[in-house]
Amino acid sequence: MNIVIIGNGITGITCARNIRKLDSKASITLISGESDHFFSRTALMYIYMGHMKFEHTKPYEDWFWIKNRINLIRAYVKTLNAIDKILVLENGKPIAFDKLIIACGSKPNKFGWPGENLHGVQGLYSIQDLEQMERNTQNISSAVIVGGGLIGIEMAEMLHSRKIPVTILVREKFYWNNILPKEEAELIGKHMAGHGIVLRLNTELEEIISDNQDRVAGVLTSTGEKFECQFVGLTAGVKPNIGFLMENELETDRGILINEYLETSVPDVYAAGDCAQFRNPKQGEPAIEQLWYTGKMQGETLAKTICGDKSVYNRGIWFNSAKFFDIEYQTYGQVLPEINDQQKSFYWEHPNGKHAFRANYSNTDESILGFNFIGIRFRQVIAEEWIRERKTIAFVIQNLEKGWFDPEFSKTFYKDISLSYFQGIKDGNNE
């Protein structure tokens, strides 16, 4: 069986490795124009900040791919004939396949802003973007970042590490409050301000101003403010990187349309990771999942199907984690920006504004629905077990110590949280 995978990110690599575990005879070819070998995309920021070198971000030695007989091709795909099972690389070389897996990832959003193609304006997704950012930020005096997501705050921390003043334009009324509840969004916003990051809330980009030499000189906002800068980071989300498929037999929408088996509209062609879009997503789940761990899970599931064990993808309980400068964040289950009429929520925040805990639960049987932990490390297996087993909020509060991670190295707050919760019940303050 001749298997070709487009994309060497976490999804494509996980799929390739698991296929090899399940099938010792399959021919596996992995194509990527970004890099020779798989690397940790989430570690790009640490290369810029001087904490790591590129070779430190590669989880596997270069000989690993030869030993496991995974053929690596450094190239971009130009065209795909899905029906005849052949693709053509940009150098003109044709590649035939029996089964094709498309895991070509995302690219930064652009919305047609005037000046968005000037020198010094860019997103941050690939190793090439990192190299471009290294060039674009040499000897600059200020920067503006457009967008309040996780890539935006990573870029802000990167620039901050080089003492470059940063202003972030956020169209929402709080930082990331399309994801975070108001209290957590305010906490993170204050923390960013404490690191010298200027947040302009309720503010959108109108225009990127040129210096008349095709370089960025500043930005104009929807509020009429003008900021001088020599670098603009576009971090208003990402979109599936499927431009090379626009005139193709595959059915696409925002991404490549797939079913629960990660199958596309063409037999023997599959899609997974950031570039894939579920035709019929489960209730409460997004059609496009753009997380590291969901990409890994999709790669694992797809490998089973490719090797004859047709498997339905099931991501299980929602999970995500991030870091806002030196504050860590974990979320499990269902924690929406605003609770609905079927939920209640308990929120605790430490007076120092660096630690917070939220538990959302059902207003009928008080079973736990989801958690937010900020500045607190909590065991994932415990959080997911309590959500899966529908433990009550009272049980959770009384047993928080069981999930506390490395208490010998960090302060414990479960007693403070418990006191706050039960005092709230006594006073009638809990939602």
N, C-alpha and C positions, 0 to 999 in steps of 0.2 A: 504494500500500500504506500503510495507516494503522497505525503502530507506536506502542504505548504502553509506557513503561518506568516501573515503580514503584521509586523510590529513586534519589537523586543522589549516591551514594557512588562509589568508584573503579570498581566493577563496572558500574553503570548508566551512568555517564558514558563509560567506555571503550567500552561497547557502542554508545552513541549516536554517538559520534565516528566509530567505525569503520564503522557503517552509513552515515553520511553520506559517508564516503570512497568506499564501494562503490556507493552508490545516491544519485544527485543528486536524484531525484524523490520519494523516499519522504517521507511525512509522519511526523515524529518528535515525540512529546509525552513530556515527562519530568516526573513528578509526585513532589514531596517536600514533606512538612510541616515538615521540619527547618530548611531554609534556602532562600533565594532562589537561591543559586548554589553550585556545587560548591566544596568547600574540602578542605584536607588534614587529615584527622582526626588523623593522628599528630602534628600541630603544635599541637593544643589546649593541651597542657601549657605551651608557650612563650608563649601569650597570658597565661595565669595568672601566669607567672613574670616577665612584663614584657619579654620578649625580642622579641615580635612583637605586631602588632595583627591583628585578624581579617582585614582586607583583604590583609595580607601572606600569608595562608594560601591565597588563591585563585590557582590556577595560571593562570587565564585571565581576561582583562579581561571586564567585564560585556557588552560589545558582541559578544564572540565568539559567543554563543549566537544572537543575532539574525542575525549575518552567516552563520552556518552553518545557519540556519533550523531550529533546535531549540527547540520551543515549551516553555517552562518554566511549570509550574503549582505554586504554593505551596499545598499542601493535603494532608490525610491521606485515605487511602482508607477508606471505611466498610464497603462490601460489594463482593463480586465475584461476578458470574454468568459463570463461565468458559465454560459451554456456549453461552449466547446472546451471548457476547463483549461484555459491557458491565460497567462498574464504576461505582460511585456514590461521590462524594466526601462528606466529612462535611457540607459545605454543601448537600447534596442534588443537586448537579449530576451528571448522568449523562455518562459518557465511553465512546464505542464504540471498538472496536479490531478490526483484522484479525489482528494478532499482539501478544501481550502478553509482556513480560519482567518478572519479579518479582525485584527485587534490593534488598529492603527491609532487609537487614542484620541486626544482632543487638541484644539488649538485655541488661543485666546480670542475672546470676542472683540469685534470692532463694529461700531454702529454708524459708520459714515461721518464721524466728526471731522470738521474742517481741520486739516493739519495732522491727521492721525498717521500719515505716512512720512512725516518729517524725520530727519536723522535725530536720534535722541529720544524717539518715542517707540515703545516696545512693550510686549508682554513678557511673561516668564513661565515657560513650560518645558522647553527642551534644553539640552546641553548647548545647542547653538544660541539659544536665548541668553543663557548665562554668559557665554563668551561675548555676545553682543553687549550685554549689560556691563561687563568689565571694561569694554572700550568706551561705551557711552557715558560712563560715570567718572572717567578720568578728569581730574582737575575741575570739577563742577562745584558750584557754591550752594545750590538748592535743588530740590526735586519735588514734584507733585505726583501723587498716586491717585488714580481714578478707580474707585470701587472699594467696597468695604468687606470683602471676603477674606478667606484665609491666605490666599496668595498675596493679597495686598499687605497684610500685616507682616508676612514673611519678608516681602520686599522692603517694607519700612524698617524692619530690624536689620536687614542687610545694609541699607544705606546708613542707618543710625550707627552701625559698628564702625563706619568710616567718618563719623562726625559730620555727615551731610544732613542739613536741616530738611525735614520732610513735612509736607502738608498732604492730608488725605481728603479727597472729596467723596462724601457719602450721601447718596440721594435720600436715604431713609432718615428718620428722626433720631435714631440711635445707631451705633456701630453694630452691624450684622443683625439688626433686629427683625429681619425676615426669617432668621433661624433661632435667635436667642430671645427668651422672654425679656421684658423691659429691665428687670433688676440685674440680670446677668450682663445685658448689653451695656447698661450704665456702668457697672463695675469694670468691665473691660475697657470702656471708653476712658474712664478716669485713670486706669492703669497705663494706658497708652499715653495719655497726657502727662502722666508722671515721668515718662521716659522722654518727654520733649517733643512728642509727635503732635502736630496741630491737626485736629479734626474739624472739618467744615461739614456739619450735618445739614440735612435738607438742601443739599447743594449738588447740582449736576454740572457736568462739563458742557460748555457751549462751543468752544473753539480752542484749538492749540495754535499759538501765535508763532510765526516764523521770524527769524532774524534776517531774512532776505538772502541768506546763504544756504537755504534748505535745512537749517537746523532749528530746533525748538528754542524759543526765547521766553515763553511764558504761556499761561492759560487764562482764558476768560470763562467765568462761571455763570450759571443761570441766575445768580443773585447780583450780577453786575460787578463782582470783585475780579481784580486782575492780579495774578501771582506771577512774578518773574521766576523762571526756573530754566535749567539747561537739560533736564531729564523729566520725561513723563512716563510713568508706569501704567499700562492699561491692564487692570486686574478686575474688570467687571465680568467675571465669570469666563467659562470656556464653552466651546461647542464641539460636537463630533467632527473629527478631521476626515471628512468624506468627499472632499472636492473632486478627487480623481474618479469618483463613482457616479458623478452627476448624469452622465450619458451612458447608463448601464442597465442591464436586465434586472438588477436587484431593486426591490422596492425600498424606497427611503422616505423619510419624513425629515425630522431634525437629525435623526441618526438612521442607521441601517435597521430596518424593521425585522424583529425576530419574535419567535414564540417562546414558550416556557422551556423548550429544549435547546434554545439558542440557535435554532434553524432559521435561515433566511427564506426568501420566496423562491430560491433556486436550490434544487437538490444538491447535497454534498458541499454546500457553501454555508458557513456558519459565521456568526459575528459575536463578539463578546467585549466586555470592558466599556470604556468611555464612549466608543463609537457606536454602540448598539442601543436600540430603543425597543422596549417591549411593546408589542401591539396591544396587549391587554394586561396592563400592570395590575397587580393585586391592590385591593382597596387600601388607601393610605400609603402606598409605595410609589416612588417616582418612576416614570417611564424610562428615564436614563439615569443609571447609577454611576456616579463618577467618584468613587472612593477606592482607595488602595485595596482594602480588604474584600470589597465586593468583586473587584476585578480578579483578585486571587481565587475567590470562591467560584466565579464563573469559569475560570481556566481549569480548575479541578473538575468541575461538573462536566465540562465539555470534553475533557480527555476521556472520561468514562464512555460517553456517547460515541466518540470517534472509534473507540476500541471495542464497540459492540454491546456495551451495557447502557442502553438509552436511558438517560437520567434527566429528571426535571430539576431545574435550578430553583433552589429555595434559600434565600439569604438568611433566614431565621430572624432573630431579634436585631433590630437596627442598632448600630454602634458607630461611633465616630470619636476621634480624639484630635487634639490640636494643641498648640502652644502659642500663647500670646506673650511674647518676650519671655519672662521667667515664670509665667503662670500657666500651669497645665490645665487642660479641659478634657473631660470625658462625658459622653452622653450615651444613654442606653434607652431603648424602647421609644415610647411616644412622649416627647416633650415639645409641644408646639409653642410658637411665640405667644399665643393667647389660648388659654384653656377654653374648652367648649362647655356646654351646659350638662355634659355627661361626666365631667371631671371636677376634681378638687385638686388644690396644689398647696404644698407646704414648702416654704422657702426660708432658709437660714443663711445669714451672712455674718462673718466675723467683723468686729468693729474696725479692724485694720484694713478692710476692703480688699483682701488678697485671698480669701477663702470663702466658698459658698457651697450650699447644698440645696438641691430641689428634688422633691418627690411628687410626682403627679399620680393620682389614684382615682378609682371609680367612685362616684358619689352614691352608688347603690350598695355595693358590697365592700367598698374600701380596699379593693385589690389593687396592688401597685401596677402602674402603667409605664412609668419611665423615670429616669434619674438624670440630673445634671450634677456633675462634680467639678468645681473650680478650685484649683490650688489644693486638691485632695486626691491622693491616689487610692483607688478602690479596685478590688479584685473583680475582673470582668466575669469570671465564672459564677461568682456569688450574685452579682447584679442581674445577670441573665437568668439564673436559676430562680430568683425571687419573682421576676416578671413572668417567667414561664409557668411557675407553680401558683401564680396569683396570690402571693402572700399579702397579708393586709398591711396597711401603712403602720399600724401599731406594732406588728411583728417586726417590720423592717427597722423602725426606730429603736426598738428594744434590742436588736441584734446587729446593729451597725458595726460593732467591734469585729465581727467575724469577717467582714470584707476589707477591713483596714489594711493597707499595704505598707510593709516595712515600718511599723510604728516605732522601731528602735532608732530610725534615722529621721523621723519627722514628728511633728506635734500631732497629737490626737485630739479630735474635736467631737467625737461621737457623744461624749457626756454633755457638752454644751448644746449640741443639736437636740438631744433627747430632752434636756431641761426646757429648751425653747418650745419644742413641740407640745409637751404635756402642759406647760404653762399657758400655751395658746389655747388648748382645749379648755382649761380651767377658766380662762378669761373670755372664751368664745370668739377668739380672733382668727383661728385657722379657717381657711376658705372651705 
